[in-house]
Amino acid sequence: MAEKGKFFKRHCKYAEAKIEFIDYKDIHLLKHSLSERFKIMPRRLTGNGKIAQDIVRVAIKRARHMALIPYAAGRDSVG
């Protein structure tokens, strides 16, 4: 039989660093919550708390609107 995967509790990066406000201009801090295609990663993968995830979501949307982060990275079209 296959062994069950070992799961570990993820901790909120922003709560551990005691960050109360996430600025949309701080791209390096926001990249923790973005995938390689610049999609917002869910809480279950990043380990963010609910309040921190809501603040990150708003900050990413503001950064996209100001063209600091692309909306989506497209695939290379073959053909």
C-alpha positions in Angstrom: 0.0 0.0 0.0 1.1 3.5 -0.7 2.0 5.6 2.3 0.0 8.7 3.0 1.8 11.9 2.3 3.3 13.7 5.2 1.5 17.0 5.6 2.7 19.9 7.6 1.0 23.1 8.8 1.8 26.1 6.7 2.2 29.4 8.6 1.3 32.8 7.4 4.4 34.6 6.2 2.8 38.0 6.9 1.7 37.2 10.4 5.1 35.8 11.4 6.8 39.0 10.2 4.0 41.0 11.9 3.2 42.9 8.7 -0.1 44.7 9.1 -0.2 46.6 5.8 0.9 45.1 2.4 1.8 47.8 -0.1 1.0 47.2 -3.7 4.3 48.8 -4.7 6.3 46.1 -2.9 6.5 43.6 -5.7 9.1 41.3 -4.0 6.7 40.8 -1.1 3.7 40.1 -3.4 5.6 37.5 -5.5 5.3 35.1 -2.6 1.6 34.8 -3.4 1.8 34.6 -7.2 2.4 31.6 -9.3 4.9 31.5 -12.2 2.1 32.6 -14.5 1.3 35.5 -12.2 -2.0 34.1 -10.9 -3.0 34.6 -7.3 -2.2 31.4 -5.4 -4.8 30.1 -3.0 -4.5 30.1 0.8 -4.1 26.3 1.1 -0.8 26.6 -0.9 0.6 29.7 0.5 -0.5 29.2 4.1 -1.7 32.8 4.4 -4.4 33.6 6.9 -7.8 34.9 5.8 -7.2 38.5 6.6 -3.7 38.5 5.0 -5.0 36.7 1.9 -7.7 39.4 1.4 -5.1 42.2 1.8 -2.7 40.4 -0.6 -5.5 40.0 -3.1 -6.4 43.7 -3.1 -2.7 44.7 -3.3 -2.1 42.4 -6.3 -5.1 43.8 -8.1 -4.0 47.3 -7.5 -0.5 46.5 -8.7 -2.0 45.0 -11.9 -4.0 48.1 -12.5 -0.9 50.2 -12.1 0.9 47.9 -14.6 3.5 46.8 -12.0 2.5 43.1 -12.4 1.1 41.6 -15.6 -2.5 40.3 -15.6 -1.4 36.9 -17.0 1.6 35.4 -18.7 0.5 33.7 -21.8 1.8 30.4 -23.2 4.2 30.4 -26.1 2.0 29.6 -29.1 3.3 26.8 -31.2 2.3 26.6 -34.8 
